Amino acid sequence: MRLTFIFYTILFSTALSAQCPDRGVLWKRIVYLRDSSFVAPAAQLTELSSRLNDIRKCPGPYDSIYALLLLRIGALTAIQKDFPKAISYTHQSIDMIYGNASNSYVNCKHLIKSYNNLRIFYDSLRLQDRSGEAADSCISVALRLNAGYEYAIPLIYLRTQSLFEAGDYYQCINYALIGENLIKANGYQLENVSYYRIWRINSLVFLNRFEEAERLLSASIDEARRVGYYKYLGALNCSMILIAGKRKDSNAALNYAKQALYYDDKTKNNDGCSSTLNNLGYNMYFQNLRQYDKALLCFRKALRFNSPNHSISILCNMANVFVLKNNYDSANYYFQRAFDIIKPGSNEQVLLKDYHTVLLDKNAAQYVFELILDKAGAYQHKYKNLGHEEDIESAIRIYRTADKLLNEIKTTQSAMQSKLFWRTQARRLYEDAIAACYVKNNYADAFYFFEKSRAVLLQDQMTELNNISDADLLQQAGLKRRIELLESSINGNPVSAEASSIMRKELAAANQELDKIYQLIKKQNPLYYQSFYDTTTISVGDVKKNVLKDHAGLIELFSGDSADYSILITKDKVYFRRLVKADFENTIDLYIKYISNAGLLNTRFAAYTAAANHLYRLIFSANTLPEGRIIVSPDGLYFPFESLITDMTLRPVYFLTNHTVSYTYSARYLMNDFAFKQNGEPVGNFMGVAPVKYPADTRLTQLDGSIASLKKISAYLGSAENQVFNTATKHNFQRKFGDYSIIQLYTHASDTSVRKEPVIYFSDSALYMSELIPEKKPATQLIVLSACETGKGTLYQGEGVFSFNRAFASLGIPSSVTNLWSIDNVSTYQLTELFYKYLAKEEPLDIALQHAKLEYLRTAEGENLLPYYWAAPILVGKTDAIQLKQHFPWKYIMFAMALTGLLVLAWRKITQSKTASLTQDTIQTAP
């Protein structure tokens, strides 16, 4: 029976094999038909479809001929305009290659052509997102395989241009460098390289990296002159006008303009002439010299060249001139002409609605954003002149639209540095909008702009973390670590051009892979991403109902270029004030100068108290702040409210005495649901980290008292694990910190480093802030950073200070205690131990810290009473009490049982000894 089955199986297989086409013959036939001009596409499709049916009956192997056949059928189907079916065949080809990539008979280079075809098919269906994904995949595979550059290089150029137009300037620079390096490697031609270099220069200028841009411009001008590439010289000199304008060097700007116009006229480059005249009019005559008529003359000449690439900017500049000339009708005329170029009859509302379908195909995001912002500014300027209420209301409405446009721009960007750049660019929006609200005493809209001026990217990270799966988070972590390593290598020690080119290829591939993960999550949960990108803020009513349910007040500060503002929300009232900028900021500087220097504070305490009281009175008007728990949302650098002086009638009274203080990145941050952070139950209540000793090359002092302090803290909390000495390593910390409810770090830190970012030191090495990448959602509720300057870092206007406490918040840790300046070890140990004493009683975190500081002040003496010694630690984030995990006291029970056993044994021995003695006496006295 078994032999019969084997016989028929062999017979069937032989018969099936006889139906299979010869693969060599099939390969030649596919290539012949592809290159033939005699066989119509429809006839080719019929023949190859028949061949496909035959090959599908074969047992294998799945090789490149099968992939090529599917690819060619997909292309022929597209010629018949059946793009969905063409896409299906092409995906089958791609899937076949990936499914058998490890086999030697599969040629992965077919993927390059497949993805390029997919790009075209999706574009034909106007599926721009999918077309862009296919283009990125084509580039990525070509770079990885070092092949197919005839497809990849044009796509890299298109990708570079689209990144610039989307405002993703950091990614634009990276792609431009990849394009340059590929062209150089495949036969250097300045004409081809120049396109990439211009995008790179423009990105550097838009990012305000003028020194770097000027160096690249100077070298490029010298090279272009050597080879006589005049068209390139026009564009380079045009960019130089921007550099001269920033330096307010009008003579240099005029000279560069003459050079640019000479070369653009020589090469009949109308687009270049338009750009040069626009730059000259704006940067020299409009901004620097305030010669508005000459500026208008330049703009009108620029328009004559009919350059669609620059017309929006030119018309917007003309409108701004007429605003300053108080000619609002003409201004509105030119604003509308600019909108008409984007979409006839449109305005800011129409463009916001159609942003992804209308704008990015043709227009740079920067120009569109500035157009809407300038239109709002025109209404604001008109209100100041004429006092019409409807104008200031129109300005506020348009500012809201501009803010929503920023959300749309954000969706097109992947690089965090580009997003931070746009947050900085938005500073003007929020300052002008808050100023407009102040005129109307419109605190409701003002609070909207206050909130949107801070920590929006942090809120995006929180929302993403709340919705992402553990598997996706782990995959992201691997790619982010790879990207971080490549970026630090590229920006670190100098490497060869070849090594830099290889690393940039890898960086581009890693960024594309990370973006694919984001896109996949977006497809799986589109409703989440819709709300994620909207980043809805909260209202004053939400604050009163939710944030202030157990607090007395919330105060937010805003520091603009021309004015500073505060908004104080209590349960009963809202106080919206404009602060005297120079007085306010000078007093803050003086206050920080005193409080962060023990010697200066000790010798000039009276001057400190005067500054601290004056700052208090500047921020809070008389009798407006109720006693109790206060939340502070600063703008930019933190300074401690606890050590402000509220009363100087008899003796200085600290703010701390009557107010419990906590800080937050934004009011919206406090309304996040941090329940998502729980990745199972925490292992324990507490993990303490104290390296004590550090590598010799760091020259850091030993922290000998840290171990004794950890022991005291552990006694309060019951369940604790302490990593000290050689176990307090960077790796151990990164691996374990998310498993405990509370983390305590006793170590050294700095707000800056050789990598220009905050750093924390461990017993073996240093942890840089960019290396803090989550692999899972932490169970941690509080991290206490008892180290110097952990609350400091790089300030990004419009987003806040990028410090370690913010970095831990982005991982989902809701609360942190951090230090604002270099601190005294002894007082730090005392304050930290007292904090845990009250925390163990399950007091709210802000109250526990207040009680710790007040108890410290009751027991301290002499110089140790100065705020330098107790005001540095601040609580940032949520203030909820931590419910400590109650562990069954097995060790105490075992100790009690052992002690009881010993007592029983001792009692038995004593009893036996007495019995034996009594028996002996009885024997001796017996008759």
Steps between C-alpha positions, in 0.01 A plus 500: 500500500779742599701416181191566286455844662866592441473383135197714425653797679813482284287455190285805585806714575661401170185587311475833682864580426436437134250789506754742649660742252876502466613789719784605273266515202237685705758759613604571140136524392413753773798717407424469127138609547603785730741639239281423199318770307315246284288320760217714639476533880160325501644201313800493736266501799299208360810290434671573834179439694483154341862439594420607855223241522746234384775595742257507793434130443867423545635381836771768509741652551379855559775686320576831332338389173168460680548842661587660167194343338271645768672837473461512122132396515444780752658754264291378204184511709578862587523582131140378478420756779407226746718641778351307795574168323846629399570581864386151605736325252790724603442428870497126420842539339633691802355248747651210308847656514481585870362154580795331328774763541738255666502274191781547250264480201314816606633835380399769751590775255161445332352674805638835382305491173194359679483784750558758228206353305285505813583867545370576151186288540404657832568845361263425210230425757589824686596303808788731588581348840532151354698634206742669741539178701584307181755767400665478842515121471658526156766736634560288809548174305727670246721642774511165683585300187718774345314458172216643293613860530343581162170477692617615841690819417202681335280388791753628754484838329119503508507388862748775590278762339182371664668494844600863455150601395355316800736688731690185608832677456718259698388203292538712187867560584558129556344399167684778316832368633409147391421628150825694479706203612332262255563731205862546602543124530348445156695767313511850644305763309460839664179572311332195656650554846391864503130418525552308822739760637253784446236312701754442773603867509140617506422262787798631698382858445143418605641333814699818575829309476654791314869437567475145367301622200754775424793256507323270258397792279854641480650162407227439241546845342875441462438160341233633260728782387780254428285292266295791362162371619321838483144384566614361834680826585175693475326279756800504736532879498126527555532293818786722612256793511323328790826464692590867442148603603532316832825687561334827402775550241309691231801560277583130487134414433487742207826363358378139521173605333688657208711183459193275515304708247799509265534121494123434492458742208795339323340153533139621441402374845178690568429306818840602636444867414167494680653345812791747504277809474268366768789431739652840433173684555416318822837454671659833412235764422208371709663354813827686535462840335121543539493651151156372408466659156829346384385168645177522299698579186705179548188296564324632189804422285511150653135440405571581134700180470179308583674250725241268661761381750538845655177686421332415832793640694526808276130586525503446876800732534320765295194471725718549807644818356151642450407402858788712631390781270148469656354419158288202606293470182814449291635259760185289480519504122851353497424250776210371292715479186740280698216273611373483140835361384462211741133445416278755322251667734646336809579635845659361817197282583490343155872432503482338842225268380687404180854518637625153406329487160566856383803650665785255525494414130598854402587724792749514785337469841707794624349741247143387566541526878653848476224614264229410752698644791564826316132534413410469870768756583349740248164491679677553832689800359178641358328472838780694670457777244123513460364325811237288324402204721433270206865531390649370825242220504597409144866495603430257787295277271778485238764431766296196605498386136878548478541288812292222344711524187806428716338173602464408133861593426607281791342192340733525202819502708696213649815664642462629857744785424273621219201491733695699759593754234133552419419537869755782508350652186158494666621731777396807304154350450436449870645833611291696250190294578535549877555873444178515297313316775638739761357798314156339523558357850408171336650261754324194353679526164815622673512179705464300176810669359687472833446125490590465132824690562643226723585128500284405200757247379515349849122461489533326162750257651265431790207434267709271282629306801145463628391327179801307375537127560793351691623324185498821295669686785779244512547514123509879511758491779742295291475739206524810720816366661644435156409851384643656818828310453530601134419866569753521782762336276432736209500809723784382724862433406596577138476199267590446137261604225445133413417406860269801532321401179446144625369620835260745337362223281444289811344797677258561214403132494445495879289818488292354219446179693396698808259705289351177361423386855325832567301465179401144587377609843311781330324255266416265786354778712403797277263655755779516756737672261231744394466615861874468556586755235222734607654527849186650650567725797289560807287798598494715811190309602686169471774635726253610766310172487787251479841652575387721789270248667763461773716809431452871565641637176692458174734769368653497151768738373581604144819682403489663158747714306318823578279421801447246780164379630355297785166329542386389846198270525337444837174324579318834500686735265744536212771768507661580164787749529767660284832520686762772472745299291832663587421523870364145515787331317773703670353413840489129411868512398592674825291258705663192343845656534455536877318178580733265310819636662538425873780753555327785321169422670664502841674834453212677320194348661321834531539563125370149435188551713429828320527329160294199616223722633500722192473194273208371706317832465568510124348156449209519746290808549396572861258250658434308177672175594321274746695293749542131430638284220626694196603359161755696296552461124809709416604613156856397441735472796366403841555706813375402849180671612539347850774747594319813381439746784130573553525731803778721637312697770659329802726231357523338156223244442570240232238402242551145626343588836144538370518332160576149384671523161531262206600565139370367170589512132143605417154474653416240235781276628325465837185367332676205337389156611818344632330167565650383168847499653434185699673214322389248756555542871818676614768271637531715809438839653849640468832471321790713619805568285825631649825444306701669782824476296550595135756429224823690557478694172174666610672664801175483693504503881380201701152517653580313820180589682268364231494137616409590859224724366360221280484273805293757689266545205463123456391468861207735431381311194536134595563346157822631347788406271815709510764503226824634645866509403568266204137393463392862439580477130338669204381167361344386827318830536363492144391138543330531841376853565158443344421211734469699824242750622766746619857555379758691703826615337788624713765593246666776299342662196544799270267700279756492219772270367731444205191388311319824589230326701434414868684203648475281814803306627507138618778284643615384156395766249267790420138498389417774247145623475464387137580145612192485723286296261210289633471131417187452709249709690631563850325425826688794654293781652780721638868552431708708742810643332719602794779631282613843389318683218268213406224757446707691244572443133465655155214748469289468185275803472142389460563158652695543824818375665622160383622363831510155656176550687326574168668200339367270772156659460505411129549137601178508701635574849251759629705666778858594574696684765793682348763758598539845346862566597814339645397386845652436842533126573413504870184709464399294196515177700300657782231645272469180298465283811235735641313493170479119512392515863185688396462314171489171696197642683340516152476877497461670159846554354490881505386503864766242594770722348361810671493322837858380446622854431309649794639236737848563364459873574386425856811294573770675292728764645710790380597509134306178430175698533575684175276405203808382311500189719131407478334668198680314216284182502165550323217265412403493132189320378218319676459550875289194586604296803670170418324194633787291625486128447455324830728198510435213737771530773645154455844589637354640820277196542792266439710695750220481757456129438873438536514704817198315637666169416816602681301607805312169500825305478652708777191449718513123439867485592439694818201280585698182431790626710273574794332159470836321490621693805182421689531128415861489621405662830223247543737207442753639747241543775326168445507257798 
